[in-house]
Amino acid sequence: MKRANYFNIEPELMTYLIDQEALIKQKVEATFGVTIWELLKLRASQLNQCAYCLAMHSKQALEYGESINRIIALNAWQDTPLYNDKERAALALCEKLTFVTEH
């Protein structure tokens, strides 16, 4: 399947999106640590079932130093001791925000 090139379709909106992500990333990393940002994006990708995003965020999480075990266990984060309380709070919020229109 060919993916849409949003930079060609709406370059101005993509600039805003990138700026917004940079700001959120800065706040998340300051509060929760560096690797959680990619885990949050990876978890949202799992929930959205986006294969492209799963591959991208898994690779990026590894590059940030995340462990393979935590990446593999992410889909069952509530049932594993691999995540601390702050990370669990961030993952719970990620799930709420991903499904915000359903609640």
JOLIN-V316949 format. One record per backbone hydrogen bond with DSSP energy under -0.5 kcal/mol. CO is the residue of the C=O (numbers start at 1). NH is the residue of the N-H. If there is no record, write none. Layout:
BEGIN
co->{CO;CO}
nh->{NH;NH}
END
This chain:
BEGIN
co->{4;5;5;6;10;11;12;13;14;15;16;17;18;19;20;21;22;23;24;25;26;27;28;28;29;33;34;35;36;37;38;39;40;41;42;43;44;45;45;46;49;50;51;52;53;54;55;56;57;58;59;60;61;62;67;68;69;70;71;72;73;74;76;77;80;84;85;86;87;88;89;90;91;92;93;94;95;97;99;99;100}
nh->{6;8;9;10;14;15;16;17;18;19;20;21;22;23;24;25;26;27;28;29;30;31;32;33;33;37;37;39;40;41;42;43;44;45;46;47;48;49;50;49;51;54;55;56;57;58;59;60;61;62;63;64;66;65;71;72;73;74;74;75;76;77;79;80;83;88;89;90;91;92;93;94;95;96;97;98;99;100;102;103;103}
END
